[in-house]
Amino acid sequence: MRLYRWLSDYHGSERGIALAIGNFDGFHMGHQAVIERMKQKAKEHNLETAVMIFEPQPMEFFGKEVPARLFSVRDKLRMFRAVGIENVFCMNFTYKFADMDDKQFTSMLFDKIGVKSVTVGSDFNFGRRGAYNLDDLKRCAQEAGVECSAIEKVENDGKRISSTLLRSLVKDGDFSTVTKYMGHEYSIAGRVVHGNAIGRTIGFPTANINLNRRVCPLKGVYAVKITLEDAVYDGVANVGYRPTISTPTLNTLLEVHIINFTGDIYGKEIEVTFKYKIRDEMKFESLDALVQQISADKERALTLLSRKDT
């Protein structure tokens, strides 16, 4: 899979491009339907598959109330790679980019990238703070001789599957429903970074991952599965701001205690799959009280993870 953060690094495609456009936050069933339609078009016309995403996401760029982010770019790329996407265009979303009119935006797609088929969701908006919609995209595509497809909203149990719905479910810790609507379990991948080693000094060493997002839908303590290389381990994870310690982090941090594991994994990538929420994050009066609670959390996690439906 080839990743392009700047169009100047892209030198075209002899076969042409079938492109899916969106944020793909959470990569839920609706997103997967867009990807599958794009892949069908690529197969029909012998085109390369491609996805276009935006960083920051438009609502993060403009919004005063920034929505919680389900997936980092790393997580999105992991999903795209798993479904066989050949090219990913990760566009730097700036005021200049956002101010493009319909002709400028579609010229970028059709002329610079060489898009021959484009697939979006039916509520797609683009250009000048969303001034243009699906009808405008279809009009421009028709003028350029480009095929344009749109996927209607996907529903499950009578509910429209959306990133907004999934953020609420993740926040509530309803991971069984999240899995049902996403079509896959909710997980976060990242590289283990050095922390302040407090967990090690109190008998619960943790693998730390910086989440690097302005708002996270997770907050609290969770029973998790950790994938490290080819092995899967049980674990207990804390997501939050570490209110008990003397120097709380300013950014949301994912701390994972891998049960019955010893080893140096700094710099290695792990995947953390969220199974159950145990409790909310809380501040304790002392480290001793924190240690006692972590011990209880560990036992609760082992009990939950031993269920047959896990």
Contacts in CASP RR format, 6 or more apart in sequence:
PFRMAT RR
TARGET T0000
AUTHOR 0000-0000-0000
METHOD contacts of the structure
MODEL  1
MRLYRWLSDYHGSERGIALAIGNFDGFHMGHQAVIERMKQKAKEHNLETA
VMIFEPQPMEFFGKEVPARLFSVRDKLRMFRAVGIENVFCMNFTYKFADM
DDKQFTSMLFDKIGVKSVTVGSDFNFGRRGAYNLDDLKRCAQEAGVECSA
IEKVENDGKRISSTLLRSLVKDGDFSTVTKYMGHEYSIAGRVVHGNAIGR
TIGFPTANINLNRRVCPLKGVYAVKITLEDAVYDGVANVGYRPTISTPTL
NTLLEVHIINFTGDIYGKEIEVTFKYKIRDEMKFESLDALVQQISADKER
ALTLLSRKDT
1 77 0 8 1.000
1 80 0 8 1.000
1 81 0 8 1.000
1 84 0 8 1.000
1 85 0 8 1.000
1 86 0 8 1.000
1 87 0 8 1.000
1 88 0 8 1.000
2 86 0 8 1.000
2 87 0 8 1.000
2 88 0 8 1.000
3 77 0 8 1.000
3 88 0 8 1.000
3 90 0 8 1.000
4 10 0 8 1.000
4 87 0 8 1.000
4 88 0 8 1.000
4 89 0 8 1.000
4 90 0 8 1.000
5 90 0 8 1.000
5 92 0 8 1.000
6 92 0 8 1.000
7 89 0 8 1.000
7 108 0 8 1.000
7 112 0 8 1.000
7 113 0 8 1.000
10 89 0 8 1.000
10 112 0 8 1.000
10 113 0 8 1.000
12 113 0 8 1.000
12 114 0 8 1.000
13 47 0 8 1.000
13 48 0 8 1.000
13 87 0 8 1.000
13 114 0 8 1.000
15 46 0 8 1.000
15 47 0 8 1.000
15 48 0 8 1.000
16 47 0 8 1.000
16 48 0 8 1.000
16 114 0 8 1.000
16 115 0 8 1.000
16 116 0 8 1.000
17 47 0 8 1.000
17 48 0 8 1.000
17 50 0 8 1.000
17 87 0 8 1.000
17 113 0 8 1.000
17 114 0 8 1.000
17 115 0 8 1.000
17 116 0 8 1.000
17 117 0 8 1.000
18 38 0 8 1.000
18 39 0 8 1.000
18 41 0 8 1.000
18 42 0 8 1.000
18 45 0 8 1.000
18 47 0 8 1.000
18 48 0 8 1.000
18 49 0 8 1.000
18 50 0 8 1.000
18 115 0 8 1.000
18 116 0 8 1.000
18 117 0 8 1.000
18 118 0 8 1.000
18 119 0 8 1.000
19 38 0 8 1.000
19 50 0 8 1.000
19 51 0 8 1.000
19 52 0 8 1.000
19 89 0 8 1.000
19 109 0 8 1.000
19 113 0 8 1.000
19 115 0 8 1.000
19 117 0 8 1.000
19 118 0 8 1.000
19 119 0 8 1.000
20 34 0 8 1.000
20 35 0 8 1.000
20 37 0 8 1.000
20 38 0 8 1.000
20 50 0 8 1.000
20 51 0 8 1.000
20 52 0 8 1.000
20 118 0 8 1.000
20 119 0 8 1.000
20 120 0 8 1.000
21 51 0 8 1.000
21 52 0 8 1.000
21 118 0 8 1.000
21 119 0 8 1.000
21 120 0 8 1.000
21 124 0 8 1.000
21 126 0 8 1.000
22 31 0 8 1.000
22 34 0 8 1.000
22 51 0 8 1.000
22 52 0 8 1.000
22 53 0 8 1.000
22 54 0 8 1.000
22 120 0 8 1.000
22 121 0 8 1.000
22 124 0 8 1.000
23 53 0 8 1.000
23 54 0 8 1.000
23 57 0 8 1.000
23 58 0 8 1.000
23 163 0 8 1.000
24 31 0 8 1.000
24 51 0 8 1.000
24 53 0 8 1.000
24 71 0 8 1.000
24 76 0 8 1.000
24 79 0 8 1.000
24 80 0 8 1.000
25 57 0 8 1.000
25 69 0 8 1.000
25 70 0 8 1.000
25 71 0 8 1.000
25 76 0 8 1.000
25 163 0 8 1.000
26 70 0 8 1.000
26 71 0 8 1.000
26 75 0 8 1.000
26 76 0 8 1.000
26 79 0 8 1.000
26 163 0 8 1.000
26 166 0 8 1.000
26 182 0 8 1.000
26 186 0 8 1.000
27 71 0 8 1.000
27 76 0 8 1.000
27 79 0 8 1.000
27 182 0 8 1.000
27 184 0 8 1.000
28 154 0 8 1.000
28 161 0 8 1.000
28 162 0 8 1.000
28 163 0 8 1.000
28 166 0 8 1.000
28 181 0 8 1.000
28 182 0 8 1.000
28 183 0 8 1.000
29 154 0 8 1.000
29 156 0 8 1.000
29 161 0 8 1.000
29 181 0 8 1.000
29 182 0 8 1.000
29 183 0 8 1.000
30 151 0 8 1.000
30 153 0 8 1.000
30 154 0 8 1.000
30 161 0 8 1.000
32 83 0 8 1.000
32 183 0 8 1.000
33 151 0 8 1.000
33 154 0 8 1.000
34 119 0 8 1.000
34 120 0 8 1.000
34 121 0 8 1.000
34 151 0 8 1.000
35 51 0 8 1.000
35 83 0 8 1.000
35 85 0 8 1.000
37 119 0 8 1.000
37 149 0 8 1.000
37 151 0 8 1.000
38 49 0 8 1.000
38 51 0 8 1.000
38 117 0 8 1.000
38 119 0 8 1.000
38 149 0 8 1.000
39 49 0 8 1.000
39 83 0 8 1.000
41 47 0 8 1.000
41 117 0 8 1.000
41 119 0 8 1.000
41 147 0 8 1.000
41 149 0 8 1.000
42 48 0 8 1.000
42 49 0 8 1.000
42 117 0 8 1.000
45 116 0 8 1.000
45 117 0 8 1.000
45 147 0 8 1.000
47 116 0 8 1.000
47 117 0 8 1.000
48 86 0 8 1.000
48 87 0 8 1.000
49 84 0 8 1.000
49 85 0 8 1.000
49 86 0 8 1.000
49 87 0 8 1.000
50 85 0 8 1.000
50 86 0 8 1.000
50 87 0 8 1.000
50 88 0 8 1.000
50 89 0 8 1.000
50 113 0 8 1.000
50 115 0 8 1.000
51 80 0 8 1.000
51 85 0 8 1.000
51 87 0 8 1.000
51 88 0 8 1.000
51 89 0 8 1.000
52 88 0 8 1.000
52 89 0 8 1.000
52 91 0 8 1.000
53 73 0 8 1.000
53 76 0 8 1.000
53 88 0 8 1.000
53 89 0 8 1.000
53 90 0 8 1.000
53 91 0 8 1.000
54 90 0 8 1.000
54 91 0 8 1.000
54 93 0 8 1.000
54 97 0 8 1.000
55 73 0 8 1.000
55 90 0 8 1.000
55 91 0 8 1.000
55 92 0 8 1.000
55 93 0 8 1.000
56 93 0 8 1.000
57 69 0 8 1.000
57 93 0 8 1.000
58 93 0 8 1.000
58 98 0 8 1.000
59 66 0 8 1.000
59 67 0 8 1.000
60 66 0 8 1.000
60 67 0 8 1.000
60 69 0 8 1.000
60 214 0 8 1.000
61 93 0 8 1.000
61 98 0 8 1.000
62 98 0 8 1.000
62 129 0 8 1.000
66 214 0 8 1.000
66 215 0 8 1.000
67 163 0 8 1.000
67 164 0 8 1.000
67 167 0 8 1.000
67 215 0 8 1.000
68 167 0 8 1.000
68 170 0 8 1.000
68 171 0 8 1.000
68 213 0 8 1.000
68 215 0 8 1.000
68 216 0 8 1.000
68 217 0 8 1.000
69 213 0 8 1.000
69 214 0 8 1.000
69 215 0 8 1.000
69 216 0 8 1.000
69 217 0 8 1.000
70 163 0 8 1.000
70 166 0 8 1.000
70 167 0 8 1.000
70 170 0 8 1.000
70 186 0 8 1.000
70 217 0 8 1.000
71 79 0 8 1.000
71 188 0 8 1.000
72 188 0 8 1.000
72 190 0 8 1.000
72 211 0 8 1.000
72 212 0 8 1.000
72 213 0 8 1.000
73 90 0 8 1.000
74 189 0 8 1.000
74 190 0 8 1.000
75 187 0 8 1.000
75 188 0 8 1.000
75 189 0 8 1.000
77 88 0 8 1.000
78 189 0 8 1.000
80 88 0 8 1.000
89 113 0 8 1.000
91 97 0 8 1.000
98 127 0 8 1.000
98 128 0 8 1.000
98 129 0 8 1.000
99 127 0 8 1.000
99 128 0 8 1.000
100 108 0 8 1.000
100 126 0 8 1.000
100 127 0 8 1.000
100 128 0 8 1.000
101 127 0 8 1.000
101 128 0 8 1.000
101 131 0 8 1.000
101 132 0 8 1.000
102 126 0 8 1.000
102 127 0 8 1.000
102 132 0 8 1.000
102 136 0 8 1.000
102 137 0 8 1.000
102 139 0 8 1.000
102 140 0 8 1.000
103 140 0 8 1.000
105 126 0 8 1.000
105 127 0 8 1.000
105 132 0 8 1.000
106 137 0 8 1.000
106 140 0 8 1.000
106 141 0 8 1.000
106 144 0 8 1.000
109 115 0 8 1.000
109 118 0 8 1.000
109 146 0 8 1.000
110 140 0 8 1.000
110 141 0 8 1.000
110 144 0 8 1.000
110 146 0 8 1.000
115 146 0 8 1.000
116 146 0 8 1.000
116 147 0 8 1.000
117 146 0 8 1.000
117 147 0 8 1.000
117 148 0 8 1.000
117 149 0 8 1.000
118 137 0 8 1.000
118 141 0 8 1.000
118 146 0 8 1.000
118 147 0 8 1.000
118 148 0 8 1.000
118 149 0 8 1.000
119 148 0 8 1.000
119 149 0 8 1.000
119 150 0 8 1.000
119 151 0 8 1.000
120 134 0 8 1.000
120 137 0 8 1.000
120 148 0 8 1.000
120 149 0 8 1.000
120 150 0 8 1.000
120 151 0 8 1.000
121 134 0 8 1.000
121 150 0 8 1.000
121 151 0 8 1.000
121 152 0 8 1.000
122 134 0 8 1.000
122 150 0 8 1.000
122 151 0 8 1.000
122 152 0 8 1.000
122 153 0 8 1.000
123 134 0 8 1.000
123 153 0 8 1.000
124 133 0 8 1.000
124 134 0 8 1.000
124 137 0 8 1.000
124 150 0 8 1.000
125 131 0 8 1.000
125 132 0 8 1.000
125 133 0 8 1.000
126 132 0 8 1.000
126 133 0 8 1.000
126 136 0 8 1.000
126 137 0 8 1.000
134 150 0 8 1.000
137 148 0 8 1.000
138 148 0 8 1.000
138 150 0 8 1.000
141 147 0 8 1.000
141 148 0 8 1.000
142 148 0 8 1.000
153 160 0 8 1.000
153 161 0 8 1.000
153 162 0 8 1.000
154 160 0 8 1.000
154 161 0 8 1.000
155 161 0 8 1.000
156 180 0 8 1.000
156 181 0 8 1.000
159 165 0 8 1.000
159 181 0 8 1.000
161 181 0 8 1.000
165 181 0 8 1.000
166 178 0 8 1.000
166 181 0 8 1.000
166 182 0 8 1.000
167 217 0 8 1.000
169 175 0 8 1.000
169 177 0 8 1.000
169 178 0 8 1.000
169 181 0 8 1.000
170 178 0 8 1.000
170 186 0 8 1.000
170 217 0 8 1.000
170 218 0 8 1.000
170 274 0 8 1.000
171 217 0 8 1.000
171 218 0 8 1.000
171 219 0 8 1.000
172 277 0 8 1.000
173 222 0 8 1.000
173 274 0 8 1.000
173 276 0 8 1.000
173 277 0 8 1.000
175 185 0 8 1.000
175 186 0 8 1.000
175 274 0 8 1.000
175 275 0 8 1.000
175 276 0 8 1.000
175 277 0 8 1.000
178 185 0 8 1.000
178 186 0 8 1.000
179 185 0 8 1.000
179 186 0 8 1.000
185 273 0 8 1.000
185 274 0 8 1.000
185 275 0 8 1.000
186 273 0 8 1.000
186 274 0 8 1.000
187 271 0 8 1.000
187 272 0 8 1.000
187 273 0 8 1.000
187 274 0 8 1.000
188 209 0 8 1.000
188 211 0 8 1.000
188 254 0 8 1.000
188 271 0 8 1.000
188 272 0 8 1.000
188 274 0 8 1.000
189 269 0 8 1.000
189 270 0 8 1.000
189 271 0 8 1.000
189 272 0 8 1.000
190 209 0 8 1.000
190 269 0 8 1.000
190 270 0 8 1.000
190 271 0 8 1.000
191 209 0 8 1.000
191 267 0 8 1.000
191 268 0 8 1.000
191 269 0 8 1.000
192 207 0 8 1.000
192 208 0 8 1.000
192 209 0 8 1.000
192 265 0 8 1.000
192 266 0 8 1.000
192 267 0 8 1.000
192 268 0 8 1.000
192 269 0 8 1.000
192 270 0 8 1.000
193 208 0 8 1.000
193 209 0 8 1.000
193 210 0 8 1.000
193 266 0 8 1.000
193 267 0 8 1.000
194 208 0 8 1.000
194 266 0 8 1.000
195 208 0 8 1.000
196 245 0 8 1.000
196 247 0 8 1.000
197 205 0 8 1.000
198 245 0 8 1.000
199 205 0 8 1.000
199 206 0 8 1.000
199 257 0 8 1.000
200 206 0 8 1.000
202 287 0 8 1.000
202 290 0 8 1.000
202 291 0 8 1.000
202 294 0 8 1.000
203 291 0 8 1.000
204 257 0 8 1.000
204 291 0 8 1.000
204 294 0 8 1.000
204 298 0 8 1.000
205 257 0 8 1.000
206 238 0 8 1.000
206 255 0 8 1.000
206 256 0 8 1.000
206 257 0 8 1.000
207 226 0 8 1.000
207 255 0 8 1.000
207 256 0 8 1.000
207 258 0 8 1.000
207 265 0 8 1.000
207 270 0 8 1.000
208 253 0 8 1.000
208 254 0 8 1.000
208 255 0 8 1.000
208 256 0 8 1.000
209 253 0 8 1.000
209 254 0 8 1.000
209 256 0 8 1.000
209 270 0 8 1.000
209 272 0 8 1.000
210 251 0 8 1.000
210 253 0 8 1.000
210 254 0 8 1.000
211 239 0 8 1.000
211 251 0 8 1.000
211 252 0 8 1.000
211 253 0 8 1.000
211 254 0 8 1.000
212 251 0 8 1.000
213 252 0 8 1.000
216 239 0 8 1.000
216 240 0 8 1.000
216 252 0 8 1.000
218 239 0 8 1.000
218 240 0 8 1.000
218 252 0 8 1.000
218 254 0 8 1.000
218 274 0 8 1.000
219 239 0 8 1.000
219 240 0 8 1.000
219 252 0 8 1.000
219 280 0 8 1.000
219 281 0 8 1.000
220 238 0 8 1.000
220 239 0 8 1.000
220 240 0 8 1.000
220 277 0 8 1.000
220 278 0 8 1.000
220 279 0 8 1.000
220 280 0 8 1.000
220 281 0 8 1.000
221 236 0 8 1.000
221 237 0 8 1.000
221 238 0 8 1.000
221 277 0 8 1.000
221 278 0 8 1.000
221 279 0 8 1.000
221 280 0 8 1.000
221 281 0 8 1.000
221 297 0 8 1.000
222 236 0 8 1.000
222 237 0 8 1.000
222 238 0 8 1.000
222 239 0 8 1.000
222 274 0 8 1.000
222 275 0 8 1.000
222 276 0 8 1.000
222 277 0 8 1.000
222 278 0 8 1.000
222 301 0 8 1.000
223 234 0 8 1.000
223 235 0 8 1.000
223 236 0 8 1.000
223 275 0 8 1.000
223 276 0 8 1.000
223 277 0 8 1.000
223 278 0 8 1.000
223 300 0 8 1.000
223 301 0 8 1.000
223 304 0 8 1.000
223 305 0 8 1.000
224 234 0 8 1.000
224 235 0 8 1.000
224 236 0 8 1.000
224 237 0 8 1.000
224 256 0 8 1.000
224 272 0 8 1.000
224 273 0 8 1.000
224 274 0 8 1.000
224 275 0 8 1.000
224 301 0 8 1.000
225 232 0 8 1.000
225 233 0 8 1.000
225 234 0 8 1.000
225 235 0 8 1.000
225 272 0 8 1.000
225 273 0 8 1.000
225 275 0 8 1.000
225 305 0 8 1.000
226 232 0 8 1.000
226 233 0 8 1.000
226 234 0 8 1.000
226 235 0 8 1.000
226 256 0 8 1.000
226 258 0 8 1.000
226 270 0 8 1.000
226 271 0 8 1.000
226 272 0 8 1.000
226 273 0 8 1.000
227 270 0 8 1.000
227 271 0 8 1.000
227 273 0 8 1.000
228 258 0 8 1.000
228 265 0 8 1.000
228 268 0 8 1.000
228 270 0 8 1.000
229 268 0 8 1.000
233 258 0 8 1.000
233 259 0 8 1.000
233 260 0 8 1.000
233 261 0 8 1.000
234 258 0 8 1.000
234 259 0 8 1.000
234 260 0 8 1.000
234 301 0 8 1.000
234 302 0 8 1.000
234 305 0 8 1.000
235 256 0 8 1.000
235 257 0 8 1.000
235 258 0 8 1.000
235 259 0 8 1.000
235 298 0 8 1.000
235 301 0 8 1.000
235 305 0 8 1.000
236 256 0 8 1.000
236 257 0 8 1.000
236 259 0 8 1.000
236 278 0 8 1.000
236 294 0 8 1.000
236 297 0 8 1.000
236 298 0 8 1.000
236 301 0 8 1.000
237 254 0 8 1.000
237 255 0 8 1.000
237 256 0 8 1.000
237 257 0 8 1.000
237 272 0 8 1.000
237 274 0 8 1.000
238 254 0 8 1.000
238 255 0 8 1.000
238 281 0 8 1.000
239 252 0 8 1.000
239 253 0 8 1.000
239 254 0 8 1.000
239 255 0 8 1.000
239 281 0 8 1.000
240 249 0 8 1.000
240 252 0 8 1.000
240 253 0 8 1.000
240 281 0 8 1.000
241 248 0 8 1.000
241 249 0 8 1.000
241 250 0 8 1.000
241 252 0 8 1.000
241 253 0 8 1.000
241 281 0 8 1.000
242 248 0 8 1.000
242 249 0 8 1.000
242 253 0 8 1.000
242 255 0 8 1.000
243 281 0 8 1.000
243 282 0 8 1.000
243 283 0 8 1.000
244 283 0 8 1.000
244 284 0 8 1.000
244 287 0 8 1.000
244 290 0 8 1.000
254 272 0 8 1.000
256 270 0 8 1.000
256 272 0 8 1.000
257 294 0 8 1.000
257 298 0 8 1.000
259 298 0 8 1.000
259 301 0 8 1.000
259 302 0 8 1.000
275 304 0 8 1.000
275 305 0 8 1.000
275 310 0 8 1.000
276 301 0 8 1.000
276 304 0 8 1.000
276 305 0 8 1.000
278 297 0 8 1.000
278 300 0 8 1.000
278 301 0 8 1.000
278 304 0 8 1.000
279 297 0 8 1.000
284 290 0 8 1.000
284 293 0 8 1.000
304 310 0 8 1.000
END
